[in-house]
Amino acid sequence: MFGAGGGTSSYREAEDTNLVILWGSNARETHPIFFHHLLRGVRNGARLVAVDPRRTTSAQWADVWLGIDVGSDIALANAMARVIIHSGLANMEFINRATTGYDDFASCVEKYTLDVAEKETGVPASAIEEVALEYAQADRAMICWTLGITEHHNATDNVLALINLALLTGKVGRYGCGLNPLRGQNNVQGGGDMGAIPARLPGFQDLTDPTIHEKFARAWGGAQFPEKKGYHLSEMFEAMEYGELTAAYIVGENPARSEADQTRAVRLLSGLDHLVVQDIFLTQTAELAHVVLPASAGWAESDGTVTNSERRVQRVRRALEPPAGARDDLDIICELARRLGCDWGHPTAEQAWDECRSLSPMHAGMSYARLDELGGIQWPCPDESHPGTQFLHARLWMDPAEGMLAPFSAVEHDPPVDRLTEEFPIRLTTGRRLDSFNTGVQSNGYSSPLRAREALLISPVDGERLGIKDGERVLASSRRGSVEVPIRFEGSLRPGLAFLTLHFPDQVATNVLTIDATDPKSGTAEFKASAIRIDKLTAGARA
């Protein structure tokens, strides 16, 4: 919506802002480094609002917790926008100068009254109004979100609804204000920056733009490469289903355990004509592969760069030699290229980075020497005299605004695809814990005093209603499959809501239960909203 896919603010700004809305993010456990900065802001007087179906350990630090029903984020955001408009707090000077589409947006949110929002979200109308007014009236405020917003069938629209709030109040493009997607793993931001997006080349440059395409083709010796958008991950699995994609090269990913509807994912990966997996462990996906390429660990056995959630590019230095037989990712890729008829030689990580800088304007000023000297640099950094950019989109406050105007988006509430019924009456949402990482490949080999065995967390009220004891093993079933799992009572959960992680697939195959309903714009599956039932493990239930 702004022309670049990155969080608008710096970590330092979280310490200096007046209000943070943490929306769909348990940052204390899933982004602990950022949460330390956020807590400094709280200690400096900032207010914290947590929007989350669970009263997470992050929400326990909040001044206000909005315990939203899963999948009703747009209804909440639109109702907040309506309150702001009707209270005369919309920043019309900013809206008229820097945005487009306001009238259609204002018309869209008009039907989202507080009564409607309370019915759809489960949040009291008075709390919705309080947070809306506080956000609008704060001098500096930021909205931060993660997978609680994006792992839905309407993920993109959820994000657009949050962007609307910032545009409505002029809380973007200024210090201490902004919109910040906290990245889920190390270098997720860097992956997107480097072009690991179907329609983008490094620096978010449009693959389909003939001028951009020609620039890269010249730099690559006249090489021919695709001129149209490729598949995103969900589309790849759809293409496997229809026989259009018959081979895959998977680097540092474990989709046999991380994909929603795990049974389908394993079936499709197992049916490929050729599967190559490049990883540091023999993952469950690697066990399905025809060829496994042992790689070095990027954080300790390789040189290069990573980019964090505040767009800061930082150096990574090899501290250890990889074990015998394992090779650096760059070395593996260049050797594959040579065997496929393209001899790229043996470039160092710095040489590869310098090529990137020569083609990506937003990285142009980030030499290794400057990254070392400054302890990292935030993009965009267009030349070697530029200090980097602490916050994005200050151009919107120029008079007149410079560059692309920021569009409002009229988006509508759309409930989860997997509807609750008498047969499947409990809403399962998934997430992560502080002590573990993704599918557990890297973290489960080590003990942690914080770690408990995987269990299906439910409200004690639900346990009593179902006649289930704390610790009892049950059969949890969705419309896609069933798993046996122990129950653990959790006071942070409201009746009707259950929680699992995907960290321990050998203990509980969580993604057998999750639905692969997909956002057509981003390709993200709806991990956060499955419908399940819980049965006691009698002989009949086992059958």
Buried (B, 14 or more C-beta within 10 A) or exposed (E): BBEBBBBBBBBBBBBBBBBBBBBBBBBBBBBEEBBBBBBBBBEEEBBBBBBBBBBBBBBEBBEBBBBBBBBBBBBBBBBBBBBBBEEEBBBEEBBEBBBBBBEEBBEBBEEBBBEBBBEBBBBBBEBBBBBBBBBBBBEBBBBBBBBBBBBBBBBBBBBBBBBBBBBBBBBBBBBBBBBBBBBBEBBBBBBBBBBEBBBBBBBBBEBEEEEBBEBBBEEBEEEEEEEEBEBBBBBBBBBBEEEEBEEBBBBBBBBBBBBBBBEBBBEBBEEBEEBBBBBBBEBBBBEBBEEBBBBBBBBBBBBBBBBBBBBBBBBBEBEEEBEEEBBBBBBBBBBBEEEEEEEBEEBEBBEBBBBBBEBBBBBBBBBBEBBEEBEBBBBBBBEEEBEBBBBBBBBBBEEEBEEBBBBBBBBBBBBBBBEBEEEBEBBBBBBBBBBBBBBBBBBBEEEEEEBEEBBBBBBEBBBEEBEBEEEBEBBBBBBBBBBBBBBBBBEBBBEBBBBBBBBBBEBBBBBBBBBBBBBEEBBBBBBBBBBBBBBBBEEEEEE
